[in-house]
Every structure is written in C-alpha cells, then in structure tokens.
Amino acid sequence: MGHLSPEVLADARRLVDLYPEPRSALIPICHLAQGQDGWLRPEAIAEIAEIVGVSPAEVLGTASFYDMLRTEETGRYLVSVCTNVACMLQGAYELLDHAEQRLGVKAGGTTEDGMFTLEDAECLAGCDDAPCVQVNHRYVGHLDADGFDALVDDLRLGRRDDEIPRHGVLVRVRRETGLTVSADEVSAERARQREADEAVARQAETGAAGAAKGAGA
Ligand code: FES
C-alpha cells in the first residue's frame, strides 16, 4: 500500500462499496489508477489487488485484456493509427511509416521524452474517416503526413490540451449526481442478500434430505 494517492484510494473504496463483490470494482479502479499515473504501474497493480482481494496476476491478467488499460509505460499522448482494411486502403501504412519517422520510434514504442507512444491499432470504428487516428482515445480525424506533423506540433505546444487531456484521464468533469449509495445501504443490502442465499441453501438441504429419506423408505 502507499502508491495510490489518498484521493484515488478514497474513490477506490467508494467503488468497492457499490458492488456485492469487491473484485467487481477491479476495472473502474484500474481506470482511477491509470488516471493518476497515465498507465498501470506494477505498484498500482499490487495495491489494486489488495483493495479488491485478488492476486496481482489477476489484476494484470484482466487489465492486459482491455485496450484502454495500459500495463506498459505510456507517454502523455497515446497516438493510435488504425491499419485495418478501410484505413489500409486509404494509406494507413504510409501514414504509420511517416509517424514512426517523425516521432523516431517504431509502433509500440515511446519517445524518449515520454511525450508520445505510437501504436498500430485495429479498427477504431471511424472507418468513414480513414485513415483514422486517435490520440488518447479521442478522434483527431483522418490525417495525411502534413496533418500528422501539425498534430504533433500542436500536442507538444499544448494547443490541444482542452480537448485532449494526458493519457489516463477519462473525464475532467466528475459526475456528482446519478448512482450514489451510502456504505450503510450497501451493508444492509449485502446482509439481506446473504439471508436470502442462506434460506435458499437451507431449502435445498431440506429437499435433498427429504428425497433421500423417500428413496430409502
Ligand atoms: S478500418 Fe480503420 S477505423 Fe475502421
């Protein structure tokens, strides 16, 4: 314990309280940790595991399944260039080549200054805008080489900060209304659920005992 900030930890505890099983809060807590660090550091993974009561390997196994959770060091901007069919036909591989040269890293790599991670992405569901590019999961439209260079310049100079926060920040305006529930309400609901489960188990036991008696008669 000790890597996640007190604020993130408090939010994580609130999330755990929302679910019947603490492990159900695993993915939302991963997003919180990623919001703090920009990616899921091993220290964060270990702490999340402790919070939700699973092993670090289970957190890693779950997080690594999802594209939006990054378990490797990630730059401030994750630049995703789609090379799936529609984008490939519109010059995605040429654009990716250009991006590699401009950033000085191969797809999958991160620039030395930690500003950019470049990835070769599968369909980003923006095929009508091929070749499709996203930065931190925000669409930045179809780009040619000049457009890509302008994008990189803008990002470096912070000109797109309003629309593209650093990687890991999902939303900048927190929702304060909607699903809210107190810890007491959650405990009461869990107790009710436990009693109902026990009643069902007792009924099943009684039924099984009756059936066995009938068979033996
Ligand atoms: S094929 Fe590139 S966004 Fe769908």
Residues whose N, C-alpha, C, O or C-beta is under 5 A from the ligand:
A	BS01	FES	C82 N84 V85 A86 C87 C123 L124 A125 G126 C127 C132
